[in-house]
Amino acid sequence: MRRERLIRGFNNSQKIRVIVNDVGFYTTVGDTENMCTRPHRMAVQMALQNLAYDRDRAKVRCEKDMPVGFGFNYNYYKNPSRIGGTPDKVIGVQVDLV
C-alpha cells in the first residue's frame, strides 16, 4: 500500500544526508518517521519542512540557485508551558539533499 508524502515537496524516497549533534548518516525522507527518539525526529522533520519552504520560495522567485540544505539548532521542551525558558535539549541538525 502506498504511503502519503511525509513532507510536501519531497518524495518519501528522496535520499538525504542528516547530521544530528555531530553524528551523520544517510537515509530517506520517508525513513525519518522511524528515528529512535522523538526530539531528534522532530528536529529532522522541521529542518526538512524549512528546506521545502525555502525551495518553494526560490522557485516562485525564479532564482537560479535552489537551496539543497538547511541547518539550525532545535530547542526541545518536554513541557510546552516552559517555552521561553531554558530548553531541555538543544539539538543541532543539518539536512542536505543527496
C-alpha positions as a Markdown table, in Angstrom:
| # | Residue | x | y | z |
|---|---|---|---|---|
| 1 | Met | 0.0 | 0.0 | 0.0 |
| 2 | Arg | 1.3 | 3.4 | -0.9 |
| 3 | Arg | 2.2 | 5.9 | 1.9 |
| 4 | Glu | 1.3 | 9.6 | 1.8 |
| 5 | Arg | 4.1 | 12.1 | 1.4 |
| 6 | Leu | 5.6 | 12.9 | 4.7 |
| 7 | Ile | 6.9 | 16.3 | 3.7 |
| 8 | Arg | 5.2 | 18.3 | 1.0 |
| 9 | Gly | 7.7 | 19.0 | -1.8 |
| 10 | Phe | 9.8 | 15.8 | -1.4 |
| 11 | Asn | 9.1 | 12.2 | -2.3 |
| 12 | Asn | 9.4 | 9.8 | 0.5 |
| 13 | Ser | 12.2 | 8.0 | -1.5 |
| 14 | Gln | 14.3 | 11.2 | -1.7 |
| 15 | Lys | 17.8 | 10.4 | -0.3 |
| 16 | Ile | 19.1 | 12.8 | 2.3 |
| 17 | Arg | 22.2 | 13.3 | 4.5 |
| 18 | Val | 21.4 | 14.1 | 8.1 |
| 19 | Ile | 23.8 | 15.4 | 10.8 |
| 20 | Val | 22.3 | 15.4 | 14.3 |
| 21 | Asn | 24.5 | 16.5 | 17.2 |
| 22 | Asp | 27.7 | 15.9 | 15.1 |
| 23 | Val | 26.6 | 12.4 | 14.1 |
| 24 | Gly | 26.0 | 12.0 | 10.3 |
| 25 | Phe | 24.0 | 9.4 | 8.4 |
| 26 | Tyr | 22.2 | 8.8 | 5.1 |
| 27 | Thr | 18.6 | 8.0 | 5.0 |
| 28 | Thr | 15.4 | 8.8 | 3.0 |
| 29 | Val | 12.7 | 11.3 | 3.8 |
| 30 | Gly | 10.2 | 8.5 | 4.5 |
| 31 | Asp | 12.5 | 6.8 | 7.0 |
| 32 | Thr | 12.8 | 9.9 | 9.2 |
| 33 | Glu | 9.5 | 9.0 | 10.8 |
| 34 | Asn | 11.2 | 5.9 | 12.2 |
| 35 | Met | 14.0 | 7.7 | 14.0 |
| 36 | Cys | 14.7 | 6.4 | 17.5 |
| 37 | Thr | 13.9 | 9.4 | 19.7 |
| 38 | Arg | 11.1 | 11.9 | 19.4 |
| 39 | Pro | 13.2 | 15.1 | 19.8 |
| 40 | His | 15.6 | 14.0 | 17.0 |
| 41 | Arg | 12.7 | 13.1 | 14.7 |
| 42 | Met | 11.0 | 16.4 | 15.3 |
| 43 | Ala | 14.2 | 18.3 | 14.6 |
| 44 | Val | 15.0 | 16.5 | 11.4 |
| 45 | Gln | 11.4 | 16.8 | 10.1 |
| 46 | Met | 11.3 | 20.5 | 11.0 |
| 47 | Ala | 14.6 | 21.0 | 9.0 |
| 48 | Leu | 13.0 | 19.2 | 6.1 |
| 49 | Gln | 9.9 | 21.4 | 6.2 |
| 50 | Asn | 12.0 | 24.5 | 6.3 |
| 51 | Leu | 14.1 | 23.3 | 3.4 |
| 52 | Ala | 11.0 | 22.5 | 1.4 |
| 53 | Tyr | 9.7 | 26.0 | 2.1 |
| 54 | Asp | 13.0 | 27.6 | 1.0 |
| 55 | Arg | 13.0 | 25.6 | -2.2 |
| 56 | Asp | 9.4 | 26.5 | -3.0 |
| 57 | Arg | 10.1 | 30.2 | -2.3 |
| 58 | Ala | 13.2 | 30.1 | -4.6 |
| 59 | Lys | 11.1 | 28.5 | -7.3 |
| 60 | Val | 8.4 | 31.3 | -7.0 |
| 61 | Arg | 11.1 | 34.0 | -7.1 |
| 62 | Cys | 12.7 | 32.3 | -10.2 |
| 63 | Glu | 16.1 | 32.2 | -8.5 |
| 64 | Lys | 18.9 | 30.4 | -10.3 |
| 65 | Asp | 20.2 | 28.7 | -7.1 |
| 66 | Met | 18.0 | 26.2 | -5.4 |
| 67 | Pro | 18.7 | 25.5 | -1.7 |
| 68 | Val | 19.9 | 22.0 | -1.1 |
| 69 | Gly | 20.4 | 22.1 | 2.6 |
| 70 | Phe | 19.2 | 23.5 | 5.9 |
| 71 | Gly | 20.6 | 23.6 | 9.3 |
| 72 | Phe | 19.6 | 25.1 | 12.7 |
| 73 | Asn | 19.5 | 24.5 | 16.4 |
| 74 | Tyr | 16.3 | 22.9 | 17.6 |
| 75 | Asn | 15.2 | 23.8 | 21.2 |
| 76 | Tyr | 13.2 | 20.9 | 22.7 |
| 77 | Tyr | 10.9 | 21.4 | 25.7 |
| 78 | Lys | 9.4 | 18.4 | 27.4 |
| 79 | Asn | 6.8 | 20.6 | 29.0 |
| 80 | Pro | 5.3 | 23.1 | 26.4 |
| 81 | Ser | 4.3 | 25.5 | 29.1 |
| 82 | Arg | 8.0 | 26.2 | 29.7 |
| 83 | Ile | 8.6 | 27.6 | 26.2 |
| 84 | Gly | 10.6 | 30.8 | 26.6 |
| 85 | Gly | 12.6 | 29.3 | 29.5 |
| 86 | Thr | 15.6 | 27.1 | 29.3 |
| 87 | Pro | 15.2 | 24.2 | 26.8 |
| 88 | Asp | 15.6 | 20.6 | 28.0 |
| 89 | Lys | 17.7 | 19.8 | 24.9 |
| 90 | Val | 19.3 | 21.8 | 22.2 |
| 91 | Ile | 19.7 | 19.7 | 19.1 |
| 92 | Gly | 22.0 | 20.8 | 16.3 |
| 93 | Val | 20.6 | 19.4 | 13.0 |
| 94 | Gln | 21.6 | 19.8 | 9.3 |
| 95 | Val | 19.8 | 18.2 | 6.4 |
| 96 | Asp | 21.2 | 18.0 | 2.8 |
| 97 | Leu | 19.7 | 16.5 | -0.3 |
| 98 | Val | 21.8 | 13.8 | -2.0 |
